[in-house]
Amino acid sequence: MSTESSVLGNVSLSSDRLRTIALYVGLYGTAGLFLVPYWYMFATSFMTRELVYSEVPHLIPWDLTLHWYDYLLTSSLVVQWTGNTIILAGITTLVVLLVDAMIAYSLTRLDWPGRRVIFGVIVASFMVPGIINLVPVYIIVSELGLVNSIWGVVLPSAANPLGVFMLVQFFKDLPEELEEAARLDGFSRLRIFTHIVLPLMRSALAALGLFIFIWTWNSFVWPLLILQSETMYTLPIGLVTLQENMGVTEPGVIMTSAVIASVPLLILFLVMQKQLVRAVEMQGTTK
């Protein structure tokens, strides 16, 4: 009897192990399918012209070249466009984090009339397509003399409704006892915000900052309207105009420009990955 039970235990154990193996194979296989286009983009950027125009696609180039990178770096302003994009995304991220954090803190911790109405208006703004505000905001920016200026791109994005809504949810989870204890120690409201609240919200701010940085990095329509000088272009605008000026569709240039535009975001995501996980854990475990 004991022998039969041990055999059944081994069978069930092996069955569980097989299911686990099958699960991991399915997950890694699905992840591999998602990675194939990115790998093809990366591989094509190092292919020679003959391999690029070959009838048979090559996932692993046997003849490597840096021709496409050399072409972009020497025949375009891609380095300056990349610098413009980094500066624009960085400034926008800092401004949005500061403004949205103050708005969310005032909505959750300060008692003033109409705050619920204001929060309702912020939530309702999600239902308004951004394209509707394009012309009015452009007129305001133009009258302020901010056309072809980096601040003309940054300031309209300062009060981001999604950032305010996200931070409000996190601020609600912070225990108010911490602020009460700080007030008893003589902390001012500003000092509580800068020395207690913001450090505790580091993971949430990192997650929001990553989202804003990526969103600004990929923005196209609004920067295209405001930045009218070629030296002020961001990377998405510059690469599109570069491809249009070539007159023909060059796969090598397209794939290489896609690599240049996506690799910084990939590196940023890998660096900020732990902060994203902590933000999700914080939102899921705090009450």
Backbone as CSV, one residue per row, in Angstrom:
resi,resn,N_x,N_y,N_z,CA_x,CA_y,CA_z,C_x,C_y,C_z
1,MET,0.831,-1.211,0.000,0.000,0.000,0.000,0.863,1.256,0.000
2,SER,1.892,1.240,0.815,2.787,2.392,0.872,3.525,2.583,-0.441
3,THR,3.846,1.450,-1.099,4.535,1.541,-2.386,3.654,2.212,-3.423
4,GLU,2.357,1.845,-3.439,1.433,2.443,-4.404,1.268,3.941,-4.155
5,SER,1.191,4.349,-2.873,1.031,5.769,-2.564,2.265,6.570,-2.984
6,SER,3.454,5.972,-2.775,4.661,6.679,-3.183,4.739,6.823,-4.690
7,VAL,4.305,5.796,-5.409,4.293,5.865,-6.876,3.332,6.946,-7.354
8,LEU,2.125,6.973,-6.709,1.152,8.003,-7.094,1.675,9.399,-6.780
9,GLY,2.409,9.508,-5.640,2.993,10.795,-5.307,4.023,11.233,-6.324
10,ASN,4.850,10.294,-6.781,5.840,10.625,-7.799,5.183,11.023,-9.105
11,VAL,4.079,10.325,-9.451,3.373,10.635,-10.691,2.768,12.030,-10.629
12,SER,2.116,12.352,-9.477,1.526,13.685,-9.344,2.595,14.774,-9.340
13,LEU,3.730,14.459,-8.680,4.818,15.430,-8.665,5.352,15.673,-10.061
14,SER,5.530,14.597,-10.796,6.018,14.749,-12.158,4.989,15.462,-13.029
15,SER,3.695,15.222,-12.784,2.656,15.909,-13.552,2.674,17.401,-13.266
16,ASP,2.816,17.778,-11.983,2.913,19.196,-11.640,4.143,19.829,-12.285
17,ARG,5.224,19.088,-12.276,6.447,19.616,-12.879,6.283,19.797,-14.379
18,LEU,5.602,18.840,-15.023,5.371,18.971,-16.461,4.478,20.163,-16.771
19,ARG,3.457,20.387,-15.933,2.593,21.542,-16.158,3.373,22.847,-15.986
20,THR,4.257,22.859,-14.983,5.073,24.054,-14.778,5.994,24.299,-15.971
21,ILE,6.611,23.225,-16.460,7.491,23.355,-17.621,6.716,23.844,-18.837
22,ALA,5.518,23.276,-19.035,4.692,23.687,-20.169,4.288,25.154,-20.049
23,LEU,3.988,25.578,-18.815,3.627,26.982,-18.609,4.774,27.904,-18.967
24,TYR,5.988,27.582,-18.494,7.141,28.420,-18.784,7.489,28.410,-20.267
25,VAL,7.344,27.251,-20.896,7.605,27.183,-22.335,6.632,28.071,-23.097
26,GLY,5.361,28.041,-22.694,4.373,28.897,-23.352,4.654,30.375,-23.141
27,LEU,5.034,30.732,-21.902,5.312,32.138,-21.611,6.540,32.633,-22.366
28,TYR,7.622,31.838,-22.303,8.833,32.258,-23.006,8.634,32.241,-24.523
29,GLY,7.836,31.293,-25.013,7.553,31.263,-26.445,6.779,32.493,-26.899
30,THR,5.776,32.894,-26.096,5.017,34.110,-26.423,5.902,35.339,-26.367
31,ALA,6.760,35.410,-25.332,7.688,36.540,-25.236,8.639,36.572,-26.432
32,GLY,9.068,35.387,-26.874,9.944,35.323,-28.039,9.276,35.843,-29.296
33,LEU,7.977,35.553,-29.462,7.250,36.056,-30.630,7.186,37.583,-30.620
34,PHE,7.015,38.156,-29.438,6.988,39.615,-29.346,8.362,40.222,-29.631
35,LEU,9.416,39.476,-29.339,10.763,40.004,-29.525,11.255,39.895,-30.962
36,VAL,10.623,39.057,-31.771,11.086,38.845,-33.153,11.115,40.147,-33.956
37,PRO,10.056,40.976,-33.952,10.130,42.233,-34.731,11.250,43.153,-34.267
38,TYR,11.477,43.213,-32.939,12.538,44.077,-32.427,13.918,43.546,-32.828
39,TRP,14.058,42.217,-32.787,15.330,41.648,-33.203,15.570,41.881,-34.694
40,TYR,14.522,41.757,-35.511,14.670,42.001,-36.949,15.040,43.461,-37.207
41,MET,14.435,44.384,-36.448,14.790,45.804,-36.569,16.258,46.019,-36.220
42,PHE,16.692,45.428,-35.117,18.069,45.592,-34.685,19.042,44.959,-35.681
43,ALA,18.707,43.761,-36.188,19.587,43.072,-37.130,19.669,43.811,-38.462
44,THR,18.538,44.336,-38.925,18.526,45.039,-40.208,19.399,46.291,-40.171
45,SER,19.479,46.935,-39.007,20.283,48.149,-38.912,21.772,47.872,-39.114
46,PHE,22.195,46.608,-39.011,23.600,46.247,-39.214,23.813,45.480,-40.520
47,MET,22.771,45.340,-41.347,22.896,44.600,-42.595,23.430,45.481,-43.716
48,THR,24.084,44.848,-44.659,24.498,45.551,-45.866,23.298,45.766,-46.766
49,ARG,23.451,46.603,-47.760,22.345,46.888,-48.673,21.885,45.622,-49.394
50,GLU,22.818,44.739,-49.731,22.441,43.501,-50.426,21.541,42.639,-49.547
51,LEU,21.857,42.508,-48.257,21.026,41.708,-47.364,19.683,42.373,-47.095
52,VAL,19.679,43.694,-47.033,18.426,44.399,-46.766,17.426,44.170,-47.887
53,TYR,17.922,44.215,-49.141,17.036,44.055,-50.287,16.968,42.607,-50.778
54,SER,17.466,41.678,-49.986,17.401,40.276,-50.368,15.959,39.774,-50.330
55,GLU,15.620,38.853,-51.242,14.272,38.294,-51.266,13.987,37.426,-50.043
56,VAL,15.024,36.859,-49.471,14.871,36.024,-48.282,15.247,36.852,-47.054
57,PRO,14.329,37.026,-46.097,14.665,37.814,-44.896,15.718,37.117,-44.040
58,HIS,16.609,37.888,-43.474,17.694,37.352,-42.647,17.520,37.870,-41.219
59,LEU,17.307,36.954,-40.292,17.228,37.342,-38.881,18.608,37.492,-38.260
60,ILE,19.590,36.801,-38.829,20.968,36.895,-38.340,21.842,37.322,-39.513
61,PRO,22.289,38.566,-39.544,23.106,39.025,-40.675,24.497,38.405,-40.639
62,TRP,24.914,37.847,-41.756,26.243,37.244,-41.828,27.284,38.241,-42.301
63,ASP,26.819,39.396,-42.788,27.739,40.447,-43.229,27.330,41.745,-42.533
64,LEU,28.114,42.161,-41.555,27.768,43.309,-40.734,28.373,44.589,-41.294
65,THR,27.660,45.689,-41.081,28.145,46.992,-41.515,27.559,48.073,-40.621
66,LEU,28.271,49.173,-40.501,27.794,50.350,-39.765,27.433,51.490,-40.711
67,HIS,27.157,51.135,-41.954,26.898,52.150,-42.974,25.692,53.010,-42.613
68,TRP,24.621,52.377,-42.166,23.396,53.120,-41.893,23.573,54.054,-40.695
69,TYR,24.281,53.611,-39.675,24.554,54.478,-38.527,25.465,55.642,-38.928
70,ASP,26.471,55.341,-39.745,27.366,56.394,-40.210,26.612,57.411,-41.059
71,TYR,25.675,56.927,-41.876,24.883,57.828,-42.717,24.040,58.765,-41.859
72,LEU,23.361,58.212,-40.846,22.507,59.040,-39.998,23.320,60.042,-39.174
73,LEU,24.460,59.598,-38.677,25.250,60.471,-37.807,25.961,61.576,-38.578
74,THR,26.274,61.343,-39.839,27.031,62.327,-40.620,26.158,63.146,-41.563
75,SER,25.027,62.609,-41.979,24.197,63.279,-42.986,22.924,63.880,-42.406
76,SER,22.789,63.896,-41.101,21.587,64.442,-40.481,21.951,65.043,-39.123
77,LEU,20.960,65.648,-38.516,21.132,66.245,-37.182,20.608,65.306,-36.098
78,VAL,20.774,64.010,-36.299,20.174,63.047,-35.373,20.752,63.185,-33.968
79,VAL,22.023,63.538,-33.846,22.613,63.721,-32.506,21.968,64.911,-31.805
80,GLN,21.799,66.010,-32.531,21.167,67.181,-31.937,19.700,66.916,-31.639
81,TRP,19.013,66.192,-32.529,17.618,65.849,-32.280,17.474,64.971,-31.037
82,THR,18.400,64.045,-30.868,18.365,63.200,-29.680,18.582,64.032,-28.421
83,GLY,19.532,64.965,-28.467,19.747,65.845,-27.321,18.526,66.699,-27.019
84,ASN,17.891,67.238,-28.068,16.668,68.019,-27.866,15.573,67.187,-27.213
85,THR,15.442,65.944,-27.651,14.396,65.080,-27.108,14.662,64.751,-25.645
86,ILE,15.919,64.467,-25.320,16.258,64.161,-23.923,15.983,65.369,-23.027
87,ILE,16.388,66.546,-23.478,16.158,67.759,-22.681,14.665,68.026,-22.524
88,LEU,13.923,67.931,-23.621,12.483,68.187,-23.578,11.771,67.187,-22.675
89,ALA,12.076,65.899,-22.838,11.427,64.876,-22.017,11.810,65.024,-20.553
90,GLY,13.076,65.361,-20.290,13.506,65.519,-18.902,12.828,66.689,-18.214
91,ILE,12.793,67.848,-18.882,12.152,69.027,-18.290,10.662,68.793,-18.105
92,THR,10.001,68.222,-19.109,8.574,67.949,-19.000,8.275,67.008,-17.845
93,THR,9.093,65.981,-17.682,8.883,65.024,-16.595,9.011,65.700,-15.238
94,LEU,10.042,66.517,-15.047,10.227,67.200,-13.771,9.085,68.167,-13.476
95,VAL,8.661,68.928,-14.486,7.578,69.893,-14.290,6.273,69.173,-13.964
96,VAL,5.971,68.112,-14.701,4.730,67.373,-14.466,4.724,66.733,-13.077
97,LEU,5.835,66.140,-12.670,5.895,65.517,-11.346,5.684,66.549,-10.242
98,LEU,6.321,67.711,-10.367,6.186,68.738,-9.343,4.760,69.288,-9.289
99,VAL,4.212,69.664,-10.440,2.881,70.271,-10.480,1.812,69.262,-10.083
100,ASP,1.869,68.065,-10.643,0.848,67.056,-10.342,0.907,66.609,-8.892
101,ALA,2.115,66.514,-8.325,2.235,66.124,-6.914,1.607,67.181,-6.017
102,MET,1.817,68.465,-6.302,1.214,69.520,-5.487,-0.309,69.533,-5.628
103,ILE,-0.801,69.323,-6.857,-2.245,69.296,-7.057,-2.865,68.109,-6.326
104,ALA,-2.261,66.928,-6.473,-2.799,65.734,-5.819,-2.748,65.864,-4.301
105,TYR,-1.692,66.464,-3.782,-1.582,66.637,-2.327,-2.650,67.593,-1.813
106,SER,-2.899,68.671,-2.546,-3.930,69.618,-2.119,-5.321,69.006,-2.187
107,LEU,-5.541,68.110,-3.141,-6.855,67.472,-3.266,-7.111,66.422,-2.184
108,THR,-6.062,65.847,-1.635,-6.235,64.766,-0.664,-5.953,65.187,0.775
109,ARG,-5.140,66.222,0.990,-4.733,66.578,2.349,-5.213,67.956,2.804
110,LEU,-5.467,68.848,1.892,-5.901,70.189,2.261,-7.423,70.290,2.166
111,ASP,-8.021,70.994,3.116,-9.474,71.138,3.150,-9.840,72.517,2.624
112,TRP,-10.333,72.572,1.411,-10.741,73.835,0.806,-11.996,73.602,-0.023
113,PRO,-12.856,74.597,-0.103,-14.148,74.408,-0.789,-13.981,74.164,-2.280
114,GLY,-14.737,73.187,-2.780,-14.750,72.902,-4.217,-13.711,71.910,-4.676
115,ARG,-12.988,71.289,-3.747,-11.922,70.384,-4.196,-12.495,69.140,-4.861
116,ARG,-13.639,68.671,-4.392,-14.262,67.508,-5.032,-14.757,67.848,-6.434
117,VAL,-15.248,69.064,-6.588,-15.687,69.492,-7.926,-14.500,69.561,-8.866
118,ILE,-13.410,70.119,-8.384,-12.193,70.224,-9.207,-11.700,68.830,-9.601
119,PHE,-11.699,67.913,-8.636,-11.254,66.550,-8.945,-12.192,65.885,-9.952
120,GLY,-13.492,66.146,-9.829,-14.440,65.616,-10.812,-14.194,66.160,-12.201
121,VAL,-13.842,67.450,-12.289,-13.529,68.051,-13.592,-12.276,67.414,-14.176
122,ILE,-11.286,67.149,-13.308,-10.054,66.512,-13.782,-10.342,65.120,-14.329
123,VAL,-11.168,64.350,-13.610,-11.523,63.007,-14.079,-12.337,63.090,-15.364
124,ALA,-13.248,64.051,-15.437,-14.083,64.184,-16.637,-13.275,64.584,-17.857
125,SER,-12.129,65.242,-17.635,-11.305,65.668,-18.773,-10.740,64.484,-19.552
126,PHE,-10.762,63.281,-18.947,-10.302,62.103,-19.683,-11.186,61.815,-20.890
127,MET,-12.450,62.243,-20.823,-13.389,61.953,-21.908,-13.287,62.951,-23.051
128,VAL,-12.481,63.981,-22.889,-12.316,64.996,-23.937,-11.093,64.640,-24.778
129,PRO,-11.245,64.377,-26.062,-10.078,64.069,-26.910,-9.095,65.230,-26.939
130,GLY,-7.825,64.898,-26.861,-6.803,65.937,-26.832,-6.754,66.782,-28.084
131,ILE,-7.178,66.225,-29.219,-7.128,66.959,-30.485,-8.056,68.170,-30.461
132,ILE,-9.097,68.121,-29.596,-10.037,69.246,-29.519,-9.347,70.495,-28.959
133,ASN,-8.427,70.290,-28.023,-7.738,71.421,-27.400,-6.555,71.933,-28.213
134,LEU,-6.290,71.319,-29.340,-5.077,71.635,-30.082,-5.062,73.095,-30.552
135,VAL,-6.138,73.532,-31.193,-6.181,74.894,-31.735,-6.228,75.948,-30.630
136,PRO,-7.108,75.821,-29.608,-7.102,76.846,-28.550,-5.766,76.955,-27.825
137,VAL,-5.159,75.818,-27.502,-3.879,75.856,-26.798,-2.797,76.460,-27.680
138,TYR,-2.830,76.158,-28.969,-1.833,76.734,-29.876,-1.977,78.256,-29.949
139,ILE,-3.222,78.749,-29.964,-3.444,80.205,-30.011,-2.883,80.856,-28.750
140,ILE,-3.124,80.230,-27.598,-2.601,80.781,-26.338,-1.076,80.792,-26.337
141,VAL,-0.484,79.682,-26.757,0.977,79.593,-26.795,1.550,80.615,-27.770
142,SER,0.874,80.800,-28.907,1.349,81.766,-29.897,1.268,83.190,-29.363
143,GLU,0.192,83.527,-28.650,0.058,84.874,-28.098,1.073,85.136,-26.988
144,LEU,1.506,84.077,-26.306,2.522,84.227,-25.274,3.934,84.289,-25.851
145,GLY,4.063,84.095,-27.157,5.364,84.158,-27.806,6.239,82.948,-27.540
146,LEU,5.621,81.794,-27.338,6.368,80.579,-27.015,6.497,79.623,-28.192
147,VAL,6.109,80.076,-29.403,6.274,79.232,-30.585,7.763,79.091,-30.889
148,ASN,8.166,77.895,-31.281,9.569,77.558,-31.543,10.419,77.677,-30.275
149,SER,9.768,77.401,-29.140,10.450,77.414,-27.846,10.135,76.114,-27.124
150,ILE,11.096,75.619,-26.358,10.889,74.370,-25.646,9.790,74.501,-24.601
151,TRP,9.622,75.725,-24.043,8.573,75.933,-23.046,7.186,75.909,-23.668
152,GLY,7.087,76.186,-24.945,5.802,76.067,-25.615,5.318,74.636,-25.697
153,VAL,6.243,73.690,-25.626,5.887,72.267,-25.598,5.666,71.788,-24.169
154,VAL,6.443,72.336,-23.225,6.415,71.835,-21.848,5.188,72.319,-21.090
155,LEU,4.922,73.621,-21.118,3.906,74.204,-20.243,2.486,73.655,-20.464
156,PRO,2.031,73.421,-21.708,0.685,72.845,-21.848,0.534,71.448,-21.248
157,SER,1.646,70.783,-20.993,1.580,69.436,-20.413,1.832,69.434,-18.912
158,ALA,1.983,70.617,-18.307,2.394,70.687,-16.900,1.382,70.025,-15.976
159,ALA,0.109,70.371,-16.125,-0.941,69.779,-15.287,-1.555,68.604,-16.038
160,ASN,-0.981,67.439,-15.846,-1.429,66.252,-16.562,-2.547,65.568,-15.780
161,PRO,-3.757,65.432,-16.338,-4.874,64.830,-15.583,-4.596,63.403,-15.137
162,LEU,-3.946,62.621,-15.993,-3.645,61.247,-15.622,-2.684,61.195,-14.444
163,GLY,-1.694,62.075,-14.435,-0.753,62.114,-13.319,-1.434,62.512,-12.023
164,VAL,-2.321,63.506,-12.091,-3.051,63.920,-10.891,-3.918,62.780,-10.371
165,PHE,-4.651,62.130,-11.252,-5.517,61.026,-10.835,-4.713,59.887,-10.229
166,MET,-3.603,59.557,-10.821,-2.772,58.471,-10.316,-2.205,58.796,-8.935
167,LEU,-1.674,60.009,-8.763,-1.068,60.374,-7.488,-2.114,60.544,-6.393
168,VAL,-3.311,60.966,-6.751,-4.380,61.072,-5.749,-4.649,59.713,-5.114
169,GLN,-4.661,58.663,-5.939,-4.900,57.319,-5.399,-3.784,56.905,-4.450
170,PHE,-2.558,57.259,-4.767,-1.441,56.909,-3.890,-1.451,57.747,-2.611
171,PHE,-1.774,59.027,-2.729,-1.805,59.889,-1.547,-2.875,59.439,-0.561
172,LYS,-3.979,58.919,-1.078,-5.045,58.451,-0.192,-4.588,57.267,0.658
173,ASP,-3.621,56.505,0.172,-3.155,55.326,0.902,-2.122,55.659,1.970
174,LEU,-1.592,56.875,1.957,-0.611,57.256,2.972,-1.314,57.515,4.301
175,PRO,-0.826,56.963,5.389,-1.467,57.197,6.705,-1.318,58.652,7.134
176,GLU,-2.417,59.241,7.555,-2.391,60.634,7.992,-1.683,60.803,9.334
177,GLU,-1.510,59.703,10.072,-0.834,59.795,11.370,0.601,60.304,11.228
178,LEU,1.242,59.978,10.092,2.608,60.462,9.879,2.657,61.988,9.814
179,GLU,1.700,62.575,9.125,1.664,64.028,9.023,1.272,64.667,10.356
180,GLU,0.371,64.045,11.085,-0.008,64.584,12.393,1.181,64.576,13.343
181,ALA,1.957,63.503,13.326,3.151,63.449,14.174,4.160,64.506,13.751
182,ALA,4.295,64.733,12.449,5.231,65.757,11.978,4.775,67.151,12.386
183,ARG,3.465,67.412,12.331,2.959,68.719,12.758,3.200,68.944,14.248
184,LEU,3.091,67.887,15.048,3.378,68.010,16.473,4.844,68.338,16.716
185,ASP,5.705,67.909,15.809,7.136,68.217,15.922,7.492,69.585,15.358
186,GLY,6.488,70.318,14.890,6.726,71.667,14.403,6.970,71.783,12.921
187,PHE,6.704,70.726,12.158,6.898,70.773,10.714,5.817,71.650,10.078
188,SER,6.204,72.457,9.121,5.235,73.216,8.340,4.630,72.320,7.260
189,ARG,3.563,72.819,6.630,2.915,72.028,5.575,3.882,71.774,4.420
190,LEU,4.673,72.781,4.059,5.628,72.617,2.963,6.706,71.608,3.327
191,ARG,7.183,71.665,4.570,8.232,70.728,4.981,7.704,69.308,5.054
192,ILE,6.457,69.144,5.474,5.845,67.809,5.480,5.776,67.257,4.059
193,PHE,5.408,68.132,3.126,5.282,67.702,1.726,6.627,67.298,1.137
194,THR,7.663,68.078,1.403,8.968,67.837,0.779,9.798,66.780,1.504
195,HIS,9.650,66.658,2.848,10.521,65.780,3.620,9.867,64.454,4.021
196,ILE,8.543,64.378,3.942,7.866,63.143,4.361,7.068,62.536,3.216
197,VAL,6.191,63.346,2.626,5.280,62.808,1.613,6.030,62.400,0.352
198,LEU,6.831,63.286,-0.205,7.523,62.969,-1.460,8.479,61.779,-1.329
199,PRO,9.292,61.678,-0.254,10.131,60.481,-0.128,9.333,59.179,-0.052
200,LEU,8.176,59.210,0.612,7.355,58.005,0.686,6.716,57.668,-0.657
201,MET,6.598,58.671,-1.516,5.969,58.470,-2.821,6.999,58.270,-3.927
202,ARG,8.209,57.897,-3.560,9.291,57.792,-4.536,8.942,56.802,-5.654
203,SER,8.406,55.647,-5.286,8.092,54.628,-6.302,6.970,55.091,-7.223
204,ALA,5.934,55.700,-6.647,4.831,56.194,-7.469,5.290,57.309,-8.392
205,LEU,6.118,58.210,-7.889,6.642,59.290,-8.725,7.545,58.749,-9.825
206,ALA,8.312,57.696,-9.512,9.176,57.088,-10.532,8.339,56.460,-11.638
207,ALA,7.248,55.784,-11.262,6.380,55.167,-12.266,5.724,56.223,-13.145
208,LEU,5.217,57.286,-12.518,4.611,58.365,-13.292,5.653,59.069,-14.153
209,GLY,6.843,59.282,-13.592,7.897,59.935,-14.356,8.298,59.140,-15.587
210,LEU,8.364,57.821,-15.450,8.696,56.980,-16.599,7.631,57.090,-17.680
211,PHE,6.373,57.080,-17.266,5.280,57.208,-18.239,5.343,58.556,-18.957
212,ILE,5.544,59.632,-18.202,5.591,60.970,-18.810,6.791,61.094,-19.731
213,PHE,7.932,60.549,-19.337,9.137,60.627,-20.167,8.909,59.904,-21.495
214,ILE,8.352,58.693,-21.445,8.105,57.946,-22.678,7.071,58.651,-23.544
215,TRP,6.016,59.165,-22.905,4.966,59.868,-23.653,5.535,61.115,-24.344
216,THR,6.378,61.867,-23.643,6.984,63.053,-24.238,7.987,62.674,-25.324
217,TRP,8.747,61.620,-25.093,9.729,61.167,-26.085,9.046,60.813,-27.407
218,ASN,7.872,60.205,-27.334,7.168,59.765,-28.540,6.202,60.803,-29.099
219,SER,6.054,61.946,-28.438,5.114,62.968,-28.918,5.528,63.469,-30.292
220,PHE,4.527,63.686,-31.127,4.834,64.097,-32.499,4.038,65.331,-32.927
221,VAL,2.717,65.299,-32.750,1.867,66.358,-33.323,2.143,67.708,-32.664
222,TRP,2.097,67.751,-31.322,2.271,69.046,-30.653,3.675,69.622,-30.847
223,PRO,4.737,68.862,-30.654,6.064,69.424,-30.955,6.215,69.850,-32.414
224,LEU,5.545,69.148,-33.324,5.619,69.520,-34.737,5.006,70.893,-34.976
225,LEU,3.941,71.219,-34.247,3.303,72.525,-34.402,4.135,73.646,-33.781
226,ILE,4.781,73.377,-32.649,5.475,74.423,-31.902,6.909,74.613,-32.392
227,LEU,7.626,73.517,-32.597,9.042,73.596,-32.968,9.150,73.699,-34.485
228,GLN,9.377,74.902,-34.980,9.363,75.151,-36.422,10.749,75.219,-37.035
229,SER,11.779,75.204,-36.212,13.149,75.226,-36.720,13.711,73.807,-36.732
230,GLU,14.448,73.479,-37.782,14.988,72.125,-37.895,15.950,71.800,-36.762
231,THR,16.672,72.781,-36.271,17.602,72.541,-35.169,16.883,72.323,-33.839
232,MET,15.597,72.649,-33.772,14.815,72.455,-32.549,14.012,71.164,-32.579
233,TYR,14.049,70.434,-33.688,13.230,69.234,-33.826,13.576,68.206,-32.754
234,THR,12.555,67.441,-32.393,12.791,66.263,-31.561,13.072,65.068,-32.464
235,LEU,13.436,63.953,-31.862,13.852,62.788,-32.646,12.734,62.245,-33.533
236,PRO,11.497,62.070,-33.048,10.443,61.571,-33.949,10.211,62.470,-35.149
237,ILE,10.204,63.791,-34.942,9.981,64.717,-36.056,11.153,64.680,-37.023
238,GLY,12.363,64.709,-36.485,13.542,64.731,-37.338,13.672,63.490,-38.197
239,LEU,13.388,62.328,-37.627,13.523,61.091,-38.399,12.473,60.998,-39.498
240,VAL,11.262,61.494,-39.241,10.227,61.481,-40.276,10.594,62.428,-41.414
241,THR,11.040,63.629,-41.088,11.439,64.569,-42.139,12.657,64.059,-42.892
242,LEU,13.555,63.359,-42.211,14.727,62.794,-42.879,14.307,61.768,-43.928
243,GLN,13.377,60.895,-43.573,12.912,59.890,-44.521,12.175,60.525,-45.686
244,GLU,11.431,61.609,-45.424,10.733,62.293,-46.516,11.714,62.980,-47.455
245,ASN,12.780,63.536,-46.916,13.764,64.234,-47.759,14.557,63.277,-48.626
246,MET,14.637,61.998,-48.218,15.375,61.037,-49.028,14.671,60.738,-50.341
247,GLY,13.346,60.931,-50.382,12.605,60.706,-51.613,12.215,59.264,-51.845
248,VAL,12.930,58.320,-51.250,12.616,56.900,-51.397,12.617,56.275,-50.011
249,THR,11.953,55.143,-49.904,11.912,54.423,-48.633,13.140,53.531,-48.535
250,GLU,14.009,53.819,-47.612,15.239,53.064,-47.413,15.091,52.233,-46.137
251,PRO,14.887,50.915,-46.260,14.665,50.093,-45.057,15.794,50.181,-44.043
252,GLY,17.031,50.262,-44.520,18.147,50.341,-43.600,18.095,51.587,-42.736
253,VAL,17.763,52.730,-43.361,17.670,53.984,-42.615,16.488,53.949,-41.652
254,ILE,15.368,53.389,-42.090,14.182,53.316,-41.241,14.450,52.467,-40.001
255,MET,15.044,51.298,-40.198,15.314,50.406,-39.065,16.377,50.999,-38.135
256,THR,17.381,51.623,-38.708,18.423,52.230,-37.877,17.868,53.392,-37.063
257,SER,17.040,54.202,-37.689,16.426,55.307,-36.946,15.497,54.786,-35.858
258,ALA,14.808,53.670,-36.109,13.959,53.071,-35.083,14.781,52.564,-33.903
259,VAL,15.957,52.007,-34.191,16.847,51.556,-33.107,17.315,52.738,-32.274
260,ILE,17.727,53.806,-32.938,18.206,54.991,-32.223,17.102,55.586,-31.348
261,ALA,15.862,55.538,-31.838,14.746,56.125,-31.095,14.273,55.244,-29.945
262,SER,14.488,53.939,-30.034,13.921,53.025,-29.038,14.924,52.555,-27.983
263,VAL,16.210,52.505,-28.319,17.200,51.991,-27.358,17.262,52.828,-26.078
264,PRO,17.259,54.181,-26.131,17.263,54.942,-24.868,16.072,54.616,-23.975
265,LEU,14.891,54.416,-24.569,13.715,54.076,-23.764,13.850,52.694,-23.150
266,LEU,14.435,51.763,-23.880,14.650,50.419,-23.348,15.599,50.457,-22.159
267,ILE,16.674,51.218,-22.281,17.628,51.340,-21.176,16.961,51.997,-19.961
268,LEU,16.167,53.030,-20.200,15.471,53.706,-19.100,14.497,52.759,-18.405
269,PHE,13.790,51.954,-19.180,12.845,51.013,-18.581,13.575,49.976,-17.729
270,LEU,14.700,49.478,-18.205,15.457,48.500,-17.427,15.974,49.103,-16.128
271,VAL,16.375,50.373,-16.181,16.874,51.024,-14.971,15.747,51.262,-13.969
272,MET,14.556,51.608,-14.460,13.437,51.961,-13.588,12.522,50.784,-13.289
273,GLN,12.890,49.594,-13.691,11.999,48.443,-13.548,11.648,48.162,-12.091
274,LYS,12.629,48.233,-11.198,12.369,47.949,-9.784,11.399,48.965,-9.184
275,GLN,11.530,50.213,-9.582,10.628,51.234,-9.066,9.196,50.990,-9.538
276,LEU,9.034,50.504,-10.767,7.696,50.195,-11.268,7.068,49.063,-10.465
277,VAL,7.844,48.035,-10.187,7.329,46.906,-9.399,6.939,47.362,-8.001
278,ARG,7.761,48.211,-7.390,7.455,48.707,-6.048,6.200,49.558,-6.053
279,ALA,5.993,50.341,-7.101,4.787,51.159,-7.186,3.541,50.290,-7.265
280,VAL,3.600,49.216,-8.051,2.461,48.300,-8.156,2.213,47.589,-6.821
281,GLU,3.293,47.168,-6.175,3.153,46.500,-4.873,2.585,47.452,-3.823
282,MET,3.030,48.702,-3.862,2.545,49.693,-2.906,1.051,49.940,-3.078
283,GLN,0.606,50.055,-4.320,-0.805,50.290,-4.577,-1.648,49.072,-4.251
284,GLY,-1.066,47.888,-4.389,-1.840,46.671,-4.169,-1.902,46.220,-2.737
285,THR,-0.988,46.684,-1.881,-0.940,46.183,-0.500,-1.372,47.204,0.535
286,THR,-1.298,48.497,0.191,-1.688,49.508,1.177,-3.194,49.684,1.204
287,LYS,-3.692,50.015,2.365,-5.123,50.229,2.513,-5.366,51.507,3.311
